[in-house]
Amino acid sequence: MRQLPEDTPRTPEGPGHGNGPGTGPARETGPGTGPGTVPAARLAGVSLRHLHAFLAVADTLSFTDAAARMSSNQPALTRSIRRLEEHMGVRLFHRTTRQVCLTPAGATLREELQVLLPRFEKALFPHGSAPGLRLGFAWLRPDEWVQEAIRRFEAETGARVELRRCDDAGAGVGRATVDVAILRGRLRRSGVKETPLGTERYVAAVPRRHPLAGRERVDWFELAEYPLVLNEVTGPIQQRDWGIARRPSTVLHCLNFDECIESVAAGKGISVVPDLVLRRNVHPSVAFVPLRGGPSIGISLIQPVQGSHPLADRFVRVVQQVLAPSGRRGGAAESALAAPASGD
């Protein structure tokens, strides 16, 4: 009897088996007919993003509508479909200038994914939603660039971003009540990873009837001539920012941004706040005057070094991508951020 190699599939002998007379057809073996036969390299190149992009086009038969559904753009969507077709080795769509339609392979894939993807997502998120990322801020959350970063992050990951205001020096990171936080000014704690984003412009906050309220611009050192309200917990400005010789002689300390603004409105002193207040209706009794000179106030994202959220670094990268165009321009439009200094 001829000896078969050990890895050769054996066909059971007896009635109904084998290839002899009166037996059924032999079971086929080979690539693609059993579990684990797809090369790992081909699978590694396919991501959920590719599959969701395919379903969006397959459901709408329109790259324009699919891009809107994915919060993406047509070139990016086309690249995702092309990458999926390359990995699968088949064409999934017939595309002309007038219409898009599924190929037989595309129709089969759509039918399979409509069943498999929901089951896969349910296995990953059995409670029905992706885990949230808690974003902390201490006062006056920056506006447009944060909103755009949240929108992109949620579209890319499926995870929701929960905004948490925390009036402490680490905006909640030190107390583990948030996963990532927006920090203004100097980092005051250890065990925290900091990613500089840039610097913000600042303005003077003065009572409406204050002598400085009608000025077009105020010199930084002029502020030292008046009583100063300082947010000593979460504010980025400190007395030493005026230098030893020019420090304000009268300082009222408060614990958060709201107390600071209310103290200014009550005529207790003046303060320094980010210029994004110019785009907010902060307080009817407070005027905001642009500053000339003064320290460069940094803004950054911070997260714990130990036990960080699995998506924290991903959120930081999305923020950097959102800020990249304005950063290259040196700070512009609504972001009001200048790029971080080289070496940061």
C-alpha positions, 0 to 999 in steps of 0.5 A: 500500500502506498504510504501517504504523507502525514499532512495529506487529508485521508478519505474514510473507506467504506460504503459511501466513502472514497473514490471507488465505484459506488461511492460519493464524490470526494470532498474538495480541499485546498485554499479557501475551503477551510478555516484559517486558509486565508493568508494572515497578511491579507487579513491584516490589511483589512480594517473595520473602516474599509468594511464600513466604507464598503457598506456605505457605498453598497447601501447608497450606490453613491460615493457622494452620499456614502462620504456624507454618511461616513463624515468623510470625503470622496477621495478618502472613501475611494481609497478605502474601497480600492484598498479593500478590493486589492486585499480581496483580489476582486472588483466590488463595484462597477463604476461609470460616470453615471452610476455605481452598481455592485458586482456579484462579489460585491453583492455577496460581500454586502449580504455577508457583512450585513449579518457579520458586522453587527454581530462583531460590534455587539461582541466588542461592545455588548452594552450597545455603545463604544466606551466613552472618553472623558475630556476634562477642562477647567474653564472656558473650553476652547471652541472650534478646534475642540469641536472639530476634533471631537467630531472627527474622533467620534466618527473614526472610532465610534467612541463618544466624548464626554465633556467634564468640567473640573476646577483643579490644577489638572482638570481632573486628570490627577483625580482620575475623573477624566481621561484627557484634559485641556491644560492652560499654563504650566503643568503643576503635577508629576505622573502626567504626560503633556502634549503641547498644542500651542499658545493662546492670546490673552486679554484684560478683563476689566469692569465696564466703568473702569478707566481701561475699558475704553482703551483699544489696547493695554500694555501688560505692565500697566495691569500691575498698577491696579488691584488684580484678581487671580484664579490661583487654582486653574488660572495660567497667570501668576504674580511672578509673571510681572517680574519682581520689580513690577508685581501687582501690589494688591491681589485678590485670590479666587478658586475658579473662572466664575469667581474671577469674572464675578469679582471683576464685574463687582469692581474688586479688580482686573484680571487676564483671560484667553481672548476666546471670551471675545466670541462668548457672551461671558458677562454684561458687566465686564469689558475685554481689552487686548493686551500688548506684551506679556508672557506666552501662555501655553495650552496642552493636552494632558493624560496620566502616564499610568493607566491611560485610556486606550483611546487617549493617544488617538484623541491627541493625534486627532487634535494635532491633525485638526490644529496642523493647518492653523499651526503652520500659519502661526495661529489663525481664525477661531483656534487662536492658537500659535504653533508650539515652539520648536523642541516642545 
